[in-house]
Structures are given as structure tokens and as C-alpha cells.
Amino acid sequence: MQDREVAAPAAVDPRFRADVLAGLAMRPRAIPARWFYDRKGSELFEAITRLPEYYPTRTETALLHAAMPEVARRTGPGRAVVEFGSGSSAKTPVLLSGIAPAAYVPIDISGDFLRDAAAQLQKAFPALPVHAVEADFLNPVTLPDVLADKPRLGFFPGSTIGNMEPYAAVDLLRAMRGSLGEGAQLLIGIDRVKPVDVLVPAYDDAQGVTAAFNRNLLERINRELDGTIPVEAFAHRAVWNDAMSRIEMHLEALSDLRFTVAGEAFEIGAGETIHTENSHKYGERGTRVLLRGGGWTPIGEWRDPQGWFALILAEAQPFPAAP
């Protein structure tokens, strides 16, 4: 048996264990995408964003640069920028340089990666207070007390909202509204529906980086949950589900397999898959319905010339009375 580094029991997130065991037992099998992001997974995702096939990052970054003067006019100076799922905060300097914020609060589930990124951003903006919060932003987040008297601007780039089922996306938007408060604003990136020959390569690149990112989830299970999954016996699959308007990522078993995770035994047949991620794509009307369902009123929108991506500024306005 190949040697493996096994995490001490106290170091294992009980939610990770519960989600993996439940996901492998259900049919069809599925594991929540948030568990991609251990340190290695976060680093692999950052590598994905630099791939030639992966259009969202460069398209959204160009949009941010183009839209920033108008975004600054609409948001005004002195807001605390709260970034949900900040990752490496690669796009954040564009926003912080453009709007004269009072503070920056990155929120991410990957603690080590979060702290490294926050430290680098602090060096770039030495006069800006930076308050890193390690948390699962899918749930309501308690923000630092020092933000109590500051207007807030949520920042949710990368079309991360597309990774969630629509009902969960609405719940998340409502949680963001609860965290940020009435009167807050939200700058959010939304990926649009586009040709399949553009979509699929973005999630199945020629260099195999996305495949490594997908299989890293299995490596994390083996490392942290004492798993015996034969990682190379699974193939990365990315498919377009037109009925659901989403790209799906799966790990497909190449043969009949048996393995254990956290002491529990599992079997998976050749051709069966573990569903690991969705990336929903929204049209213009669907985007507005989604945001309004989450308690956010769109007040500004910017799109690239091809219409592949949208950057939307929304506001947590008082709820209107029902007719």
C-alpha cells in the first residue's frame, strides 16, 4: 500500500466527513463543490483561471476595468468591501483602486490560502484596513464589529453563484443581504449562456488542469478521511446539460471499484459517476429574477461585446408591499 499522510482526527472538518459519506452513499452520487478548496484545490483553481480556454476570468476582469468609473459613481467612497469566496483576491485590486473603500473583508473557507492572499493585498494597499474572515459564506456570516457604522458593498465575482442550484443561489443571496444589511450594495459577476463549443473546453482544458482540480477532491478525501480511493481510476468529465442550463463536472469510474472512506466501504461500477460541480449559465431575464428573489434590486449592468458575461450592481432596497 502506498504511504499516505493522514490528518489527525481533530483536524478533519466534520461537515466534510458528513458530506462525503452521504454523497457517496446516495444515488446518483454527488459531493458539494465547496470541498474542492483545500490549499491545493485553491491553487489549481487559480491556475485554471489563467488557461486560454477559461474565458470567465479575463472577460470579467476587462469588464471591471471598463465599468469601474460608473461603479465608483454609483457606490460612492467610504464603503467597506466584503468579498464572498475571495480566493486569491485577484480581481479585487481593480475594485479597491477604483472606489476609495473604508475597509476590505475577504471571506473564504480555505483559511491558509485566505490569510496568504489577505497579506499580499495588505502589502498592495498598506493604508487600507483588511479584516480576513475564515468562514463558509454559504451560511450567514458575522462581520467584524469595526464595520458597524460603515456602508457596505458586497463583491461576488467569478459567477460563483452559478455553482449553486437556483434555490440555493436564492438562499445565498438572502444570506448576503442579511450579512450586509438593508441599503447595502452587491457587485456580482454572472456567466451567460453561450455556444457549447466555448463552454465545454472552459471546463475540460487541453492541459488537464481542470481534470487535476476535479481529482484533487479524491486526493483530499484519501488524505483527510483515511480513504483508499484509486484516484487514477476516475476520469474527469465535463458535459453541457441544456435542460438545466449548466455545465456539469463528474468523476467517472473507469472500472468496477471498491474502496473505503473513514472506515466505511463503498462500491462503484464502471461508467458510474460522482457529480462534483455545476456551473449554471443565466440569460438576462433569469439573472434579474434570481437577484430579486434573493432580495437584491439591480441598479446597473455591464456586458462584454460578445455578451458572454455580465457584471451587475444591485442594492438591498426595502421590500415593497405585495399587491
C-alpha positions in Angstrom: 0.0 0.0 0.0 1.3 3.5 -0.9 2.1 5.7 2.1 -0.4 8.5 2.7 -0.4 11.4 5.0 -3.5 11.0 7.3 -4.8 14.1 9.1 -5.3 13.9 12.8 -9.0 13.4 13.7 -9.2 16.9 15.3 -8.0 18.5 12.0 -10.9 17.0 9.9 -13.9 19.2 9.4 -16.9 17.1 10.5 -19.0 18.7 7.8 -16.5 17.4 5.2 -16.8 13.9 6.5 -20.6 14.1 6.7 -20.9 15.5 3.1 -18.5 12.9 1.6 -20.1 9.9 3.3 -23.6 11.0 2.5 -22.7 11.9 -1.1 -21.0 8.5 -1.8 -24.0 6.7 -0.3 -26.7 8.5 -2.3 -27.8 7.7 -5.9 -26.7 9.4 -8.0 -23.5 10.1 -6.1 -22.6 13.8 -5.5 -20.2 15.7 -3.3 -20.7 19.5 -2.7 -18.2 21.6 -4.8 -17.2 23.7 -1.8 -14.9 20.8 -0.7 -12.7 21.3 -3.8 -11.0 24.2 -2.0 -8.3 22.9 0.3 -5.0 24.7 -0.3 -4.0 22.6 -3.4 -7.5 22.9 -4.8 -7.4 26.6 -4.4 -4.0 26.8 -6.2 -5.3 24.6 -9.0 -8.3 26.8 -9.5 -6.1 29.8 -9.7 -4.2 28.0 -12.4 -7.5 27.3 -14.2 -8.3 31.0 -14.3 -5.1 31.6 -16.4 -5.9 28.9 -19.0 -6.6 30.1 -22.6 -9.9 28.1 -22.6 -11.2 29.7 -19.4 -12.9 32.8 -20.7 -14.7 34.0 -17.4 -11.7 35.4 -15.6 -10.2 37.6 -18.4 -13.7 38.6 -19.6 -14.8 39.7 -16.2 -11.6 41.5 -15.4 -11.8 43.5 -18.6 -15.4 44.3 -17.6 -14.3 45.5 -14.2 -11.8 47.9 -15.7 -14.3 49.3 -18.1 -17.1 49.6 -15.6 -15.2 51.0 -12.7 -15.7 54.7 -13.2 -19.5 54.2 -13.3 -19.4 51.7 -10.4 -17.5 54.2 -8.3 -20.0 56.9 -9.1 -22.9 54.7 -8.1 -21.4 53.2 -4.9 -19.6 56.4 -3.6 -16.5 56.4 -1.4 -16.1 55.0 2.1 -17.8 51.7 1.7 -16.5 48.5 3.4 -15.9 46.0 0.6 -17.0 42.4 1.7 -15.8 39.8 -0.7 -17.5 36.4 -0.5 -15.3 33.4 -1.5 -12.3 35.7 -2.0 -9.8 33.0 -3.1 -6.6 34.8 -4.2 -8.5 38.2 -4.5 -7.0 38.5 -8.0 -9.7 40.9 -9.3 -10.1 42.8 -6.0 -7.3 45.4 -6.6 -9.3 46.7 -9.6 -12.3 47.4 -7.4 -10.3 48.7 -4.4 -8.3 51.1 -6.6 -11.4 52.5 -8.2 -13.8 53.2 -5.3 -11.8 54.5 -2.3 -13.1 52.0 0.2 -13.0 52.3 4.0 -12.1 48.6 4.6 -11.8 45.3 2.9 -13.2 42.0 4.4 -12.3 38.8 2.4 -14.3 35.7 3.4 -13.2 32.3 2.4 -13.4 28.7 3.6 -9.7 27.9 2.8 -8.0 29.5 5.8 -4.3 29.3 4.8 -5.0 30.5 1.3 -7.2 33.3 2.6 -4.6 34.6 5.0 -1.8 34.5 2.4 -4.0 36.4 -0.1 -5.0 38.9 2.5 -1.4 39.5 3.5 -0.4 40.2 -0.1 -3.4 42.5 -0.6 -2.4 44.4 2.6 1.1 45.0 1.1 -0.5 46.4 -2.0 -2.9 48.7 0.0 -1.0 49.4 3.2 -3.4 52.2 4.3 -6.5 50.0 3.9 -7.8 48.1 6.9 -8.0 44.4 5.9 -10.1 42.0 8.1 -9.9 38.4 6.9 -12.7 36.1 7.9 -12.4 32.3 7.6 -16.0 31.1 7.1 -18.3 29.2 4.9 -20.0 32.1 3.1 -22.9 29.8 2.1 -24.2 30.5 5.6 -24.8 33.9 7.3 -21.5 35.5 8.3 -20.9 37.7 11.3 -18.8 40.6 10.1 -16.2 42.4 12.2 -17.6 44.9 14.7 -15.4 47.7 13.2 -17.8 47.7 10.1 -20.9 48.5 12.2 -21.1 52.2 11.1 -19.9 51.7 7.5 -22.0 51.3 4.4 -21.2 48.0 2.7 -20.5 46.8 -0.8 -20.6 43.0 -1.3 -18.3 41.7 -4.0 -19.1 38.3 -5.6 -17.1 37.9 -8.8 -16.4 34.8 -10.9 -20.0 33.8 -11.5 -19.6 31.6 -8.3 -23.4 32.0 -7.9 -23.7 29.6 -10.9 -22.2 26.8 -8.9 -25.3 26.5 -6.9 -28.8 25.1 -7.6 -31.1 28.1 -8.2 -32.9 27.5 -4.9 -29.6 27.5 -3.1 -28.4 30.6 -5.0 -31.5 32.5 -3.8 -30.9 31.4 -0.3 -27.3 32.6 -0.5 -28.3 36.0 -1.9 -30.7 36.3 1.0 -28.0 35.4 3.5 -25.7 38.0 1.9 -28.4 40.6 2.3 -28.8 39.6 5.9 -25.0 39.9 6.5 -24.6 43.2 4.7 -27.9 44.8 5.7 -30.5 46.9 4.1 -29.1 49.7 2.0 -26.0 47.7 1.1 -24.9 47.1 -2.5 -23.7 44.0 -4.2 -21.4 43.8 -7.3 -21.8 40.3 -8.8 -20.5 38.5 -11.9 -22.9 36.3 -13.8 -21.9 34.0 -16.7 -24.2 34.0 -19.7 -25.4 31.1 -21.9 -23.2 30.7 -24.9 -22.2 28.2 -27.6 -21.3 24.7 -26.3 -18.0 24.7 -28.2 -17.0 27.6 -25.9 -18.5 26.3 -22.7 -17.2 22.7 -22.6 -13.4 23.5 -23.2 -13.5 26.0 -20.4 -14.2 23.1 -18.0 -12.1 20.5 -19.8 -8.9 22.2 -20.9 -6.3 20.6 -23.1 -3.6 20.8 -20.4 -5.7 18.7 -17.9 -5.6 21.3 -15.2 -9.3 21.1 -14.6 -9.1 17.3 -14.5 -6.4 17.6 -11.8 -8.6 20.0 -9.9 -11.5 17.6 -10.0 -9.5 14.6 -9.0 -7.9 16.6 -6.2 -11.2 16.2 -4.3 -10.5 12.4 -4.2 -6.9 13.1 -3.0 -8.3 15.3 -0.3 -10.7 12.5 0.8 -7.9 10.0 0.9 -5.7 12.3 2.9 -8.2 13.7 5.4 -10.6 10.9 5.7 -8.2 7.9 5.5 -9.6 6.9 2.1 -8.4 4.2 -0.2 -9.9 5.7 -3.4 -7.8 4.8 -6.5 -7.7 8.3 -7.9 -6.3 7.5 -11.3 -9.2 5.0 -11.8 -11.5 8.0 -12.2 -11.8 10.2 -15.4 -12.8 13.8 -15.4 -15.9 14.5 -17.4 -17.4 17.9 -18.3 -20.8 18.0 -20.1 -23.4 20.6 -21.0 -26.9 19.9 -19.6 -29.1 22.0 -21.8 -32.3 21.3 -19.8 -30.7 22.6 -16.7 -28.7 25.4 -18.5 -25.5 24.2 -16.8 -22.1 22.7 -17.2 -21.7 19.6 -15.0 -18.4 18.1 -13.8 -18.3 14.4 -12.9 -15.7 11.9 -11.9 -16.4 8.7 -13.9 -15.2 5.3 -12.7 -13.2 3.6 -15.4 -13.8 0.1 -13.9 -15.7 -1.6 -11.1 -14.1 -0.2 -7.9 -14.2 -0.9 -4.2 -12.7 1.4 -1.6 -13.2 2.7 2.0 -13.6 6.2 3.4 -13.5 6.9 7.1 -13.8 3.2 7.7 -16.9 2.8 5.6 -16.9 0.6 2.4 -18.2 1.7 -1.0 -18.6 0.2 -4.4 -19.0 2.0 -7.7 -19.5 0.4 -11.1 -17.6 1.1 -14.3 -19.2 4.1 -16.0 -20.9 5.4 -12.9 -20.0 8.9 -11.8 -19.6 11.2 -8.7 -21.2 14.5 -9.6 -18.8 17.2 -8.2 -19.8 20.6 -9.6 -22.4 22.6 -11.6 -21.9 25.9 -13.3 -25.3 27.4 -14.2 -25.5 29.9 -17.0 -28.2 32.6 -16.9 -29.9 34.8 -19.5 -30.7 38.4 -18.9 -34.2 37.9 -17.5 -33.2 34.9 -15.5 -30.5 36.9 -13.8 -32.9 39.6 -12.7 -35.4 37.2 -11.4 -32.6 35.4 -9.4 -31.4 38.6 -7.9 -34.8 39.9 -7.0 -35.7 36.5 -5.5 -32.6 37.0 -3.2 -33.7 40.5 -2.1 -31.4 42.5 -4.5 -32.7 45.1 -6.9 -30.4 45.5 -10.0 -29.4 49.2 -10.5 -26.6 48.8 -13.0 -25.3 46.3 -15.6 -22.3 46.0 -17.8 -21.6 43.3 -20.5 -18.7 42.4 -22.8 -19.1 43.0 -26.5 -19.9 39.3 -27.1 -22.4 39.1 -24.4 -20.6 36.2 -22.7 -20.6 37.7 -19.2 -22.4 40.3 -17.1 -21.3 42.4 -14.2 -24.3 43.7 -12.2 -24.6 46.2 -9.3 -27.6 45.6 -7.1 -29.0 47.2 -4.0 -30.7 45.8 -0.9 -33.8 48.1 -1.1 -36.7 47.9 1.3 -39.1 45.1 0.4 -42.2 46.5 -1.4 -45.7 45.8 -0.1 -47.4 42.9 -2.0 -50.2 44.0 -4.3 
